[in-house]
Amino acid sequence: MTVAAQAGGPPGGAVDEGLKREVGFLGLMWASEGSIIGSGWLFGALTATILAGPAVVFSWIIASLIVILLALIHAELGGIFHVSGGTSRFPHYAFGSLAGASFGWFSYLQAATVAPVEVLATVQYFSTVSWASSWYAGKTNTLSGVGIVVALALLVIFAAINLMGIKWLSRTNTWVTSVKVFVPILAIVVLVTTHFHFGNFTAEGGFFLKGANAPKVIMEAIPAGGIVFSLLGFEQAVQLGGESRNPKRDIPRAVIGATLIGAVIYLLVQFAFIGALAPATLAHSSTWATLGINNPSLAASPYATLATIAGLGWLAVVLRIDAVISPGGTGLIYNTTTSRLSFGLSKNGYVPKIFEATSKQNKVPVFGIIIATIVGALFLLPFPAWSSLIGIVTGASVLMYAGAPLSLGALRYSKPALRRPYLLPLAVVLCPLAFVCASFIVYWAGWGTYSTLMVAVAIGYILMLISAAFKLNPNQPKIDWIAGVWIFPYLIGMGIISFFGQFGTGGIIGGVGPFKNFMVGGTGNIPGAFAIPFWWDLVIVAVFSLVIYYTAMHFRLSEAQVDEYAAHLYPPEGATTPETAEALY
């Protein structure tokens, strides 16, 4: 049975998955925008500047171009498969159950860790207010006991809002995101027009502070400086596809629009931050690298401190209020996304059926929301600092995003006749390019982040094996080993390259037992003679990624297998109408 033969469904090609379809175009775009404009704008500019100085502007440009490319790929996929938790399900339709389970878990890891990161940012930023100073311990750069309680309370509030239903969430997020977009623009305009120093861009070495090592520093800042993390979130419109009123029209426009707005805002935020630094503040720091260490208040609340030094007390107040709204709004939408991803994983048969349970009145996945809150709390407790979770979120996010170009490339071969509301131009070139770029970011994150992330990935495989062993989901699919044969070579290969490469420090087993002096980071992971030289490491990552990409294309699901996996999205053959069949082809 082909998809064409089952192309029925609700008007507009919308798939009925038992969730209410109440989200319009603005709600979708603002869901993505609300995720993009979060704690990244509050802390990303400082963190990235510490690593690369003014040269970090190039880091933002490179990262923005990569993310925009990935967003365009998601726009086409979201227009075809408008289902809840879409990012976790596209590889399932293209490569079957092994790929679907793997990338689904990457997606869940990414989403589950964002809410606690945003909560941490809120508490840290607000701790600069005198009555909240006990929430954050500046010396250890972690939350205090009281701060952890406040953070957990915020996670519970996120869950409560989500349990009210998607309409409440959409309405709440729309006005919250409007504020989140307005405040950075306000700060940019005020600081650039009243307190801007062009000389900062040449101070302390300026764009060339690292000399010949500048290219490496620029690349390293992309994941380590929170730049990729800041740009995350464009896929939220895709994740809510099962609750969109007109998904074919609205999802592609929402993804593209939100990504462009976010990229422009962040570039301007970085530009304004460097220019607005007081010369005395720079003089107090011997290098860009000590900017936060020598200025604790700047590290705790970067933009509010800039405003205070500039004599703009009213702006500092606005920024501290926004420090609750911006991260809070992003954490809220990611709590939603995490529950929709577990909903999608359950639909595909990877996790227990109970994750599909929805409330009778609001049609929201109650169990998924509760578990998402608990998982967020579990991540929060061992990592009580904003910077400590950034690497894991970035790594999981990029691994998740890497599934999109693979899926689109495979579906262009397997299902070329599908009607696509948005058609990515030059997909035969851009899909492999996007996969290579995603691999670059994973590599730039370094061995320490990658090895820790692989432990989390292994835990996911174990949990899904338990679900399968105890038959907790009757829809459990057979394992498509052939179509997913490239997955484990990719994960292992990236680990080997990362271990012998030029980026990152430590590792989850670094400094333990016989590895005590062996895995100490960067080229120190191994004796220098065995380290992959810079530039050659990028060539190796690119070639390896292309080999994996075209291997995946060769072993992709056939057209008949894609139809089989997509069958649940459409009603029986007898329900087919000419209008809905025409909508797909």
Secondary structure, DSSP 4 states (H G I P E B T S, - for coil): --GGGG---SGGG----SS---B-HHHHHHHHHHHHSSHIIIIIHHHHHHHHGGGHHHHHHHHHHHHHHHHHHHHHHHHH---BTGGGTHHHHHH-HHHHHHHHHHHHHHHHHHHHHHHHHHHHHHTTSGGGGGGEETTTTEE-HHHHHHHHHHHHHHHHHHHT-HHHHHHHHHHHHHHHHHHHHHHHHHHHHHS--GGGGTGGGGGGTTGGGHHHHHHHHHHHTSHHHHHTTTTHHHHBGGGBSSHHHHHHHHHHHHHHHHHHHHHHHHHHHHHHS-HHHHHHSSSGGGTTTS-HHHHHSHHHHHHHHTT-HHHHHHHHHHHHHHHHHHHHHHHHHHHHHHHHHHHTTSS-GGGG---TTT---HHHHHHHHHHHHHHHTT--SHHHHHHHHHHHHHHHHHHHHHHHHHHHHH-TTS--SS--TTHHHHHHHHHHHHHHHHHHT-HHHHHHHHHHHHHHHHHHHHHHHTT--TTPPPP-TTTTTTHHHHHHHHHHHHHHSSS----TTTTSGGGTTT--SGGGGS-GGGSPPTTHHHHHHHHHHHHHHHHHHHTPPPHHHHHHHHGGGS--GGG--HHHHHHH-
